[in-house]
Amino acid sequence: MVEKNLDFRSDTVTWPSPEMRQAAAEAMVGDMGYGEDPSVNELERLAAEKLGKEAALFVTSGHQGNAVAILAQTKKGDEIILETRSHIYSMEKGHWAVIGSLVPRLIKGVDGFLPSEQIRSNIHGGIKDSFRTSLLCNENTNLAAGGTAIPIKQMKTMYDTGKELGLQVHTDGARVFNAATALGVDVKEIARHADTVQFCLSKGLAAPVGSMVVGPQEVIDHAKSFRRMLGGSMRQAGIIAAPGIVALTKMVDRLQEDHDNAAYLGEGLEKLGFKLSYLVKTNMVFVDLTSVGWGKDEWVDACAKSGFKTGVRSPERVRLVTHYGIEREDIKRLLDDLSSTI
Ligand SMILES: Cc1ncc(COP(=O)(O)O)c(C=O)c1O
C-alpha cells in the first residue's frame, strides 16, 4: 500500500512528487557559490520570468528570503512598516531587528490590506523626520486573515502609496501562486505591485526545499551578499533546485484542486455544525470548535482515529490546510468519520 501524507497541519508538510525525486537524482550541478550551478541558474531564470521581474535568487527558506529582501532594501536604524499579525513580524525571530537594526512600525491591516491613510500617518514614526521609513511589507496570501488572497486593487493601492512616499515595497508571497489562483490572475499581476516578492517552492508547490526572491537586478545582487552572510550560499544546490523547477512548471496548475478540496472540506464541516472562522478562499480552513461544544483534544482524537494530523491554533480553534497528497476521497472519509463521532 502506498503511504499517504494525511497531514492537514500545513502545506509545508508536502512530499515531493515522483517527478521531483527523479529530477533531483538527475540534476546537473556545479558550485552555486561561484554562480556555476546550472540547475540553480535555470531555476532563478525561470522564477524571474514567471514573476515578470529582472532577477531572482534561490534561498533556503521563506524566512531567509524575507530576511535578505528586507536587508537589501534598508539601512540600519530605518523604520519598516509591517502588518501587526504578519509572518515577518510575528514568526521570523525578528531578523529585521537582530541583523538589520530596523524598527518596526506596526499597522493593523484589514484582511491583510494596509489602507493608504494608515500608511501615510505612520510614515516616519508618525512624526516628521523622526525615522527614515524605507520599506513597506505585505503578505499575500494572508495567513492571519484565514489564507485570503488580497485583491489586485488593494495590492496596487499599497504599492502606489508606498511609491508616493518613497518606500520600497516587499511582498511576502510564500503562497503567491495560491493568491494568483484564487484571484484568477497571472502571478505577474500581483508581483508588479511590489518591488520584491518572496515565494516558497516548498509549500503548496511541493518542492522539498527552498524559496525564491525576485526583484530588480540591483536589489537581488545586494540580497545575494546577505544570503551569503546568513549561510545560504550553498554548493551543489542543483540537487534541490531541480525539484524547484518541477514545482514551477508542473505544480502551479494543480493548486485549484487544493482550493476546491478546501472549499469542499469547509462546506462538509459546516454541515456537521462546525463554524468556520473565515470564508475559505484558498487552501486553508479555520474551524471554531466551540460551535459543536468540542475542545482541541476531542478534535485531535477524532482526526487521529481517521489517520489525520491537524493543526491546533488555540484550545478552541484548528486549522486544516489542503495540499498535494490529500485527495477528495480522503476528505470525504474524514467527514464521514466525523459525522459518526459527533
Ligand atoms: C506567510 C509565510 N511567510 C513566510 C514563511 C516562512 O517560510 P519557511 O517556513 O520556508 O521559512 C511562512 C511559513 O509557513 C509563511 O506562512
The ligand as an SDF file (V2000), in Angstrom:
LIG
                    3D

 16 16  0  0  0  0  0  0  0  0999 V2000
    3.2820   33.6870    5.1360 C   0  0  0  0  0  0  0  0  0  0  0  0
    4.5850   32.9890    5.3710 C   0  0  0  0  0  0  0  0  0  0  0  0
    5.7230   33.6470    5.1310 N   0  0  0  0  0  0  0  0  0  0  0  0
    6.9170   33.0620    5.3220 C   0  0  0  0  0  0  0  0  0  0  0  0
    7.0210   31.7640    5.7650 C   0  0  0  0  0  0  0  0  0  0  0  0
    8.3730   31.1660    6.0230 C   0  0  0  0  0  0  0  0  0  0  0  0
    8.6680   30.1290    5.1640 O   0  0  0  0  0  0  0  0  0  0  0  0
    9.7200   28.9860    5.6080 P   0  0  0  0  0  0  0  0  0  0  0  0
    8.9960   28.0650    6.5200 O   0  0  0  0  0  0  0  0  0  0  0  0
   10.1150   28.3550    4.3110 O   0  0  0  0  0  0  0  0  0  0  0  0
   10.8490   29.6840    6.2760 O   0  0  0  0  0  0  0  0  0  0  0  0
    5.8430   31.0420    6.0350 C   0  0  0  0  0  0  0  0  0  0  0  0
    5.9340   29.6510    6.5560 C   0  0  0  0  0  0  0  0  0  0  0  0
    4.9950   28.9650    6.8060 O   0  0  0  0  0  0  0  0  0  0  0  0
    4.6050   31.6630    5.8360 C   0  0  0  0  0  0  0  0  0  0  0  0
    3.4580   31.0180    6.0920 O   0  0  0  0  0  0  0  0  0  0  0  0
  1  2  1  0
  2  3  1  0
  2 15  2  0
  3  4  2  0
  4  5  1  0
  5  6  1  0
  5 12  2  0
  6  7  1  0
  7  8  1  0
  8  9  2  0
  8 10  1  0
  8 11  1  0
 12 13  1  0
 12 15  1  0
 13 14  2  0
 15 16  1  0
M  END
$$$$
